[in-house]
């Protein structure tokens, strides 16, 4: 778990994260290319979609296993 208060994102990545929260099934994950496609369907350009997913991976909001993306479990900031 991680505390999102320590991991700020830009608005582009935040928007992508909110969309991917609903698209990524916890048990199955979502292929990297499918995640990009989902973001493009929601109006992201190719470059913006790639940037957002890479930033989410680098900041720990998403993680990748065998080409599938998963959402990292978040620590609720109100539980501190």
N, CA, C and O atoms as CSV, one atom per row, in Angstrom:
chain,resi,resn,atom,element,x,y,z
A,1,UNK,N,N,0.844,-1.189,0.000
A,1,UNK,CA,C,0.000,0.000,0.000
A,1,UNK,C,C,0.880,1.241,0.000
A,1,UNK,O,O,2.018,1.216,0.470
A,2,UNK,N,N,0.345,2.301,-0.524
A,2,UNK,CA,C,1.071,3.554,-0.502
A,2,UNK,C,C,0.106,4.693,-0.238
A,2,UNK,O,O,-1.103,4.565,-0.432
A,3,UNK,N,N,0.644,5.773,0.193
A,3,UNK,CA,C,-0.151,6.955,0.513
A,3,UNK,C,C,-0.110,7.889,-0.688
A,3,UNK,O,O,0.961,8.365,-1.065
A,4,UNK,N,N,-1.263,8.157,-1.291
A,4,UNK,CA,C,-1.320,8.990,-2.486
A,4,UNK,C,C,-0.977,10.442,-2.202
A,4,UNK,O,O,-0.715,11.194,-3.141
A,5,UNK,N,N,-0.967,10.861,-0.960
A,5,UNK,CA,C,-0.601,12.242,-0.645
A,5,UNK,C,C,0.847,12.525,-1.025
A,5,UNK,O,O,1.202,13.674,-1.288
A,6,UNK,N,N,1.678,11.502,-1.057
A,6,UNK,CA,C,3.091,11.668,-1.385
A,6,UNK,C,C,3.387,11.454,-2.861
A,6,UNK,O,O,4.554,11.491,-3.253
A,7,UNK,N,N,2.400,11.237,-3.675
A,7,UNK,CA,C,2.601,10.914,-5.075
A,7,UNK,C,C,1.683,11.767,-5.949
A,7,UNK,O,O,0.699,11.267,-6.494
A,8,UNK,N,N,2.002,13.031,-6.078
A,8,UNK,CA,C,1.142,13.908,-6.871
A,8,UNK,C,C,1.305,13.610,-8.356
A,8,UNK,O,O,2.385,13.240,-8.818
A,9,UNK,N,N,0.236,13.775,-9.073
A,9,UNK,CA,C,0.209,13.589,-10.521
A,9,UNK,C,C,-0.296,14.866,-11.163
A,9,UNK,O,O,-0.944,15.689,-10.517
A,10,UNK,N,N,0.003,15.016,-12.421
A,10,UNK,CA,C,-0.602,16.107,-13.173
A,10,UNK,C,C,-2.040,15.756,-13.505
A,10,UNK,O,O,-2.452,14.607,-13.345
A,11,UNK,N,N,-2.796,16.721,-13.960
A,11,UNK,CA,C,-4.221,16.490,-14.238
A,11,UNK,C,C,-4.431,15.451,-15.337
A,11,UNK,O,O,-5.400,14.694,-15.285
A,12,UNK,N,N,-3.548,15.400,-16.321
A,12,UNK,CA,C,-3.665,14.418,-17.396
A,12,UNK,C,C,-3.585,12.996,-16.843
A,12,UNK,O,O,-4.411,12.143,-17.170
A,13,UNK,N,N,-2.588,12.755,-16.008
A,13,UNK,CA,C,-2.412,11.421,-15.421
A,13,UNK,C,C,-3.524,11.103,-14.426
A,13,UNK,O,O,-3.966,9.958,-14.337
A,14,UNK,N,N,-3.975,12.103,-13.683
A,14,UNK,CA,C,-5.090,11.879,-12.752
A,14,UNK,C,C,-6.344,11.462,-13.506
A,14,UNK,O,O,-7.049,10.543,-13.088
A,15,UNK,N,N,-6.625,12.142,-14.626
A,15,UNK,CA,C,-7.792,11.790,-15.437
A,15,UNK,C,C,-7.662,10.376,-15.983
A,15,UNK,O,O,-8.624,9.609,-15.976
A,16,UNK,N,N,-6.467,10.035,-16.457
A,16,UNK,CA,C,-6.230,8.690,-16.984
A,16,UNK,C,C,-6.421,7.649,-15.886
A,16,UNK,O,O,-7.023,6.600,-16.116
A,17,UNK,N,N,-5.916,7.936,-14.710
A,17,UNK,CA,C,-6.039,7.010,-13.584
A,17,UNK,C,C,-7.500,6.752,-13.246
A,17,UNK,O,O,-7.900,5.604,-13.052
A,18,UNK,N,N,-8.283,7.790,-13.178
A,18,UNK,CA,C,-9.706,7.625,-12.861
A,18,UNK,C,C,-10.401,6.760,-13.899
A,18,UNK,O,O,-11.243,5.933,-13.547
A,19,UNK,N,N,-10.066,6.935,-15.169
A,19,UNK,CA,C,-10.656,6.113,-16.229
A,19,UNK,C,C,-10.189,4.660,-16.124
A,19,UNK,O,O,-10.980,3.734,-16.300
A,20,UNK,N,N,-8.913,4.470,-15.839
A,20,UNK,CA,C,-8.371,3.120,-15.777
A,20,UNK,C,C,-8.844,2.365,-14.538
A,20,UNK,O,O,-8.883,1.135,-14.550
A,21,UNK,N,N,-9.201,3.069,-13.479
A,21,UNK,CA,C,-9.745,2.403,-12.287
A,21,UNK,C,C,-10.979,1.585,-12.628
A,21,UNK,O,O,-11.196,0.511,-12.066
A,22,UNK,N,N,-11.780,2.089,-13.542
A,22,UNK,CA,C,-12.993,1.372,-13.931
A,22,UNK,C,C,-12.733,0.353,-15.031
A,22,UNK,O,O,-13.507,-0.590,-15.193
A,23,UNK,N,N,-11.660,0.527,-15.785
A,23,UNK,CA,C,-11.373,-0.365,-16.912
A,23,UNK,C,C,-10.561,-1.587,-16.513
A,23,UNK,O,O,-10.665,-2.632,-17.156
A,24,UNK,N,N,-9.757,-1.475,-15.467
A,24,UNK,CA,C,-8.875,-2.572,-15.071
A,24,UNK,C,C,-9.559,-3.438,-14.034
A,24,UNK,O,O,-9.874,-2.984,-12.934
A,25,UNK,N,N,-9.785,-4.695,-14.396
A,25,UNK,CA,C,-10.382,-5.643,-13.456
A,25,UNK,C,C,-9.297,-6.128,-12.497
A,25,UNK,O,O,-8.231,-6.555,-12.942
A,26,UNK,N,N,-9.548,-6.070,-11.198
A,26,UNK,CA,C,-8.513,-6.426,-10.217
A,26,UNK,C,C,-7.907,-7.821,-10.409
A,26,UNK,O,O,-6.699,-7.993,-10.240
A,27,UNK,N,N,-8.709,-8.794,-10.752
A,27,UNK,CA,C,-8.207,-10.160,-10.867
A,27,UNK,C,C,-7.548,-10.447,-12.214
A,27,UNK,O,O,-6.703,-11.337,-12.310
A,28,UNK,N,N,-7.923,-9.709,-13.245
A,28,UNK,CA,C,-7.421,-9.995,-14.585
A,28,UNK,C,C,-6.391,-9.006,-15.078
A,28,UNK,O,O,-5.501,-9.375,-15.845
A,29,UNK,N,N,-6.489,-7.780,-14.663
A,29,UNK,CA,C,-5.626,-6.744,-15.208
A,29,UNK,C,C,-6.098,-6.333,-16.590
A,29,UNK,O,O,-7.182,-6.712,-17.032
A,30,UNK,N,N,-5.267,-5.553,-17.266
A,30,UNK,CA,C,-5.590,-5.060,-18.593
A,30,UNK,C,C,-4.285,-4.918,-19.358
A,30,UNK,O,O,-3.326,-4.338,-18.848
A,31,UNK,N,N,-4.239,-5.433,-20.562
A,31,UNK,CA,C,-3.027,-5.334,-21.370
A,31,UNK,C,C,-2.676,-3.866,-21.595
A,31,UNK,O,O,-3.554,-3.011,-21.707
A,32,UNK,N,N,-1.381,-3.595,-21.659
A,32,UNK,CA,C,-0.876,-2.237,-21.849
A,32,UNK,C,C,-1.554,-1.578,-23.051
A,32,UNK,O,O,-2.047,-0.455,-22.948
A,33,UNK,N,N,-1.578,-2.273,-24.185
A,33,UNK,CA,C,-2.170,-1.715,-25.404
A,33,UNK,C,C,-3.674,-1.478,-25.250
A,33,UNK,O,O,-4.213,-0.517,-25.799
A,34,UNK,N,N,-4.340,-2.344,-24.513
A,34,UNK,CA,C,-5.769,-2.152,-24.256
A,34,UNK,C,C,-6.002,-0.910,-23.407
A,34,UNK,O,O,-6.961,-0.171,-23.626
A,35,UNK,N,N,-5.127,-0.687,-22.444
A,35,UNK,CA,C,-5.240,0.512,-21.600
A,35,UNK,C,C,-5.077,1.763,-22.460
A,35,UNK,O,O,-5.832,2.725,-22.320
A,36,UNK,N,N,-4.092,1.741,-23.344
A,36,UNK,CA,C,-3.898,2.888,-24.243
A,36,UNK,C,C,-5.126,3.086,-25.125
A,36,UNK,O,O,-5.581,4.214,-25.319
A,37,UNK,N,N,-5.656,1.999,-25.655
A,37,UNK,CA,C,-6.853,2.081,-26.493
A,37,UNK,C,C,-8.041,2.645,-25.742
A,37,UNK,O,O,-8.804,3.444,-26.285
A,38,UNK,N,N,-8.197,2.237,-24.510
A,38,UNK,CA,C,-9.297,2.748,-23.682
A,38,UNK,C,C,-9.162,4.263,-23.500
A,38,UNK,O,O,-10.141,5.001,-23.616
A,39,UNK,N,N,-7.952,4.711,-23.217
A,39,UNK,CA,C,-7.742,6.152,-23.038
A,39,UNK,C,C,-7.968,6.912,-24.338
A,39,UNK,O,O,-8.531,8.006,-24.322
A,40,UNK,N,N,-7.537,6.348,-25.463
A,40,UNK,CA,C,-7.778,7.009,-26.760
A,40,UNK,C,C,-9.278,7.120,-27.031
A,40,UNK,O,O,-9.746,8.141,-27.536
A,41,UNK,N,N,-10.033,6.069,-26.694
A,41,UNK,CA,C,-11.490,6.105,-26.865
A,41,UNK,C,C,-12.118,7.214,-26.033
A,41,UNK,O,O,-13.167,7.749,-26.392
A,42,UNK,N,N,-11.481,7.554,-24.928
A,42,UNK,CA,C,-11.992,8.599,-24.036
A,42,UNK,C,C,-11.461,9.988,-24.399
A,42,UNK,O,O,-11.690,10.952,-23.670
A,43,UNK,N,N,-10.748,10.088,-25.533
A,43,UNK,CA,C,-10.336,11.396,-26.018
A,43,UNK,C,C,-8.868,11.740,-25.838
A,43,UNK,O,O,-8.450,12.837,-26.211
A,44,UNK,N,N,-8.078,10.843,-25.283
A,44,UNK,CA,C,-6.647,11.087,-25.140
A,44,UNK,C,C,-5.965,10.895,-26.490
A,44,UNK,O,O,-6.341,10.006,-27.254
A,45,UNK,N,N,-4.977,11.712,-26.786
A,45,UNK,CA,C,-4.163,11.474,-27.976
A,45,UNK,C,C,-3.251,10.290,-27.685
A,45,UNK,O,O,-3.106,9.886,-26.531
A,46,UNK,N,N,-2.635,9.731,-28.723
A,46,UNK,CA,C,-1.719,8.599,-28.544
A,46,UNK,C,C,-0.590,8.966,-27.578
A,46,UNK,O,O,-0.282,8.215,-26.653
A,47,UNK,N,N,0.014,10.120,-27.803
A,47,UNK,CA,C,1.127,10.563,-26.958
A,47,UNK,C,C,0.712,10.809,-25.526
A,47,UNK,O,O,1.429,10.440,-24.595
A,48,UNK,N,N,-0.446,11.432,-25.340
A,48,UNK,CA,C,-0.925,11.702,-23.976
A,48,UNK,C,C,-1.258,10.411,-23.243
A,48,UNK,O,O,-0.984,10.286,-22.050
A,49,UNK,N,N,-1.850,9.445,-23.953
A,49,UNK,CA,C,-2.190,8.169,-23.330
A,49,UNK,C,C,-0.917,7.445,-22.884
A,49,UNK,O,O,-0.851,6.929,-21.769
A,50,UNK,N,N,0.081,7.410,-23.749
A,50,UNK,CA,C,1.347,6.751,-23.403
A,50,UNK,C,C,2.019,7.452,-22.229
A,50,UNK,O,O,2.501,6.798,-21.303
A,51,UNK,N,N,2.051,8.769,-22.268
A,51,UNK,CA,C,2.665,9.538,-21.178
A,51,UNK,C,C,1.970,9.254,-19.851
A,51,UNK,O,O,2.625,9.015,-18.837
A,52,UNK,N,N,0.639,9.283,-19.865
A,52,UNK,CA,C,-0.125,9.090,-18.634
A,52,UNK,C,C,0.109,7.704,-18.049
A,52,UNK,O,O,0.320,7.575,-16.843
A,53,UNK,N,N,0.076,6.666,-18.877
A,53,UNK,CA,C,0.266,5.308,-18.371
A,53,UNK,C,C,1.690,5.135,-17.853
A,53,UNK,O,O,1.895,4.539,-16.796
A,54,UNK,N,N,2.660,5.643,-18.575
A,54,UNK,CA,C,4.052,5.540,-18.107
A,54,UNK,C,C,4.236,6.264,-16.773
A,54,UNK,O,O,4.926,5.765,-15.883
A,55,UNK,N,N,3.631,7.419,-16.637
A,55,UNK,CA,C,3.741,8.178,-15.383
A,55,UNK,C,C,3.061,7.430,-14.241
A,55,UNK,O,O,3.573,7.406,-13.122
A,56,UNK,N,N,1.912,6.820,-14.518
A,56,UNK,CA,C,1.220,6.043,-13.494
A,56,UNK,C,C,2.048,4.838,-13.065
A,56,UNK,O,O,2.047,4.467,-11.891
A,57,UNK,N,N,2.747,4.233,-14.006
A,57,UNK,CA,C,3.634,3.124,-13.670
A,57,UNK,C,C,4.822,3.607,-12.841
A,57,UNK,O,O,5.172,2.996,-11.831
A,58,UNK,N,N,5.433,4.699,-13.270
A,58,UNK,CA,C,6.608,5.220,-12.561
A,58,UNK,C,C,6.270,5.698,-11.152
A,58,UNK,O,O,7.093,5.574,-10.245
A,59,UNK,N,N,5.078,6.237,-10.959
A,59,UNK,CA,C,4.677,6.761,-9.649
A,59,UNK,C,C,4.056,5.710,-8.740
A,59,UNK,O,O,3.747,5.992,-7.583
A,60,UNK,N,N,3.872,4.491,-9.265
A,60,UNK,CA,C,3.365,3.412,-8.427
A,60,UNK,C,C,1.857,3.282,-8.362
A,60,UNK,O,O,1.342,2.492,-7.570
A,61,UNK,N,N,1.140,4.035,-9.171
A,61,UNK,CA,C,-0.315,3.915,-9.182
A,61,UNK,C,C,-0.753,2.649,-9.911
A,61,UNK,O,O,-1.791,2.068,-9.596
A,62,UNK,N,N,0.050,2.227,-10.891
A,62,UNK,CA,C,-0.177,0.994,-11.629
A,62,UNK,C,C,1.093,0.159,-11.531
A,62,UNK,O,O,2.180,0.681,-11.283
A,63,UNK,N,N,0.937,-1.142,-11.730
A,63,UNK,CA,C,2.102,-2.006,-11.873
A,63,UNK,C,C,1.812,-2.995,-12.989
A,63,UNK,O,O,0.657,-3.250,-13.333
A,64,UNK,N,N,2.887,-3.550,-13.550
A,64,UNK,CA,C,2.762,-4.433,-14.701
A,64,UNK,C,C,3.318,-5.815,-14.373
A,64,UNK,O,O,4.405,-5.948,-13.811
A,65,UNK,N,N,2.547,-6.844,-14.737
A,65,UNK,CA,C,2.968,-8.227,-14.578
A,65,UNK,C,C,2.633,-8.951,-15.878
A,65,UNK,O,O,1.476,-8.993,-16.297
A,66,UNK,N,N,3.648,-9.513,-16.505
A,66,UNK,CA,C,3.465,-10.273,-17.752
A,66,UNK,C,C,2.633,-9.509,-18.783
A,66,UNK,O,O,1.760,-10.082,-19.435
A,67,UNK,N,N,2.909,-8.231,-18.922
A,67,UNK,CA,C,2.230,-7.413,-19.925
A,67,UNK,C,C,0.848,-6.928,-19.542
A,67,UNK,O,O,0.187,-6.248,-20.328
A,68,UNK,N,N,0.403,-7.270,-18.340
A,68,UNK,CA,C,-0.908,-6.832,-17.859
A,68,UNK,C,C,-0.728,-5.737,-16.819
A,68,UNK,O,O,0.162,-5.823,-15.973
A,69,UNK,N,N,-1.565,-4.712,-16.878
A,69,UNK,CA,C,-1.533,-3.625,-15.908
A,69,UNK,C,C,-2.540,-3.885,-14.797
A,69,UNK,O,O,-3.653,-4.353,-15.037
A,70,UNK,N,N,-2.127,-3.575,-13.589
A,70,UNK,CA,C,-2.978,-3.716,-12.406
A,70,UNK,C,C,-2.905,-2.424,-11.608
A,70,UNK,O,O,-1.916,-1.694,-11.683
A,71,UNK,N,N,-3.960,-2.143,-10.840
A,71,UNK,CA,C,-3.996,-0.969,-9.978
A,71,UNK,C,C,-3.372,-1.342,-8.637
A,71,UNK,O,O,-3.724,-2.358,-8.038
A,72,UNK,N,N,-2.448,-0.516,-8.179
A,72,UNK,CA,C,-1.835,-0.712,-6.882
A,72,UNK,C,C,-2.856,-0.378,-5.798
A,72,UNK,O,O,-3.591,0.602,-5.919
A,73,UNK,N,N,-2.904,-1.180,-4.751
A,73,UNK,CA,C,-3.812,-0.926,-3.642
A,73,UNK,C,C,-3.414,0.381,-2.972
A,73,UNK,O,O,-2.252,0.580,-2.618
A,74,UNK,N,N,-4.370,1.252,-2.806
A,74,UNK,CA,C,-4.091,2.557,-2.207
A,74,UNK,C,C,-4.404,2.542,-0.733
A,74,UNK,O,O,-5.355,1.900,-0.287
A,75,UNK,N,N,-3.578,3.267,0.028
A,75,UNK,CA,C,-3.861,3.491,1.433
A,75,UNK,C,C,-4.779,4.692,1.521
A,75,UNK,O,O,-4.496,5.738,0.937
A,76,UNK,N,N,-5.849,4.555,2.228
A,76,UNK,CA,C,-6.796,5.653,2.391
A,76,UNK,C,C,-6.159,6.725,3.272
A,76,UNK,O,O,-5.781,6.458,4.413
A,77,UNK,N,N,-6.045,7.937,2.735
A,77,UNK,CA,C,-5.382,9.009,3.479
A,77,UNK,C,C,-6.120,9.390,4.758
A,77,UNK,O,O,-5.523,10.001,5.645
A,78,UNK,N,N,-7.408,9.045,4.878
A,78,UNK,CA,C,-8.141,9.389,6.098
A,78,UNK,C,C,-7.858,8.411,7.235
A,78,UNK,O,O,-8.280,8.646,8.368
A,79,UNK,N,N,-7.142,7.306,6.947
A,79,UNK,CA,C,-6.868,6.340,7.990
A,79,UNK,C,C,-5.592,6.646,8.761
A,79,UNK,O,O,-5.209,5.887,9.650
A,80,UNK,N,N,-4.939,7.739,8.432
A,80,UNK,CA,C,-3.693,8.101,9.123
A,80,UNK,C,C,-3.972,8.757,10.429
A,80,UNK,O,O,-3.042,9.129,11.145
